[in-house]
Amino acid sequence: MKAALCRHRFKSQVQTDLHASIDPFWSAVLAAHGWKRPSAVHSRDYRYMLEGLRKARLNADLTQLEVAKASGHPQTFISRVELGERRIDPIELQQFAKLYRKNFSHFLP
């Protein structure tokens, strides 16, 4: 019974701390138990930006591979950005805007 209670407390604490910075040891422990970190997408506004990026790429008639080559990133980077698995900073957003021939403000709600 004590072991089950300890595991429950540990699991609750780990789930509570997921948004905090996790060192590599605990990342490995979480991965071993099938727990994933929360998505990088936290807000409706960020999801709006991601959808805008994808639509702008398609409207520019570009594939993820073409964008990857033009930007110097691997194709998986472009995919992860569009899926919200990888956050981008304003500088990267500006680079995408130039590639897609859109204004920076096009991606903002």
PyMOL commands that set and color helices and strands:
alter all, ss='L'
color gray80, all
select helices_A, chain A and resi 2-19+24-32+44-59+64-71+75-83+90-100+104-107
alter helices_A, ss='H'
color red, helices_A
deselect
rebuild
show_as cartoon
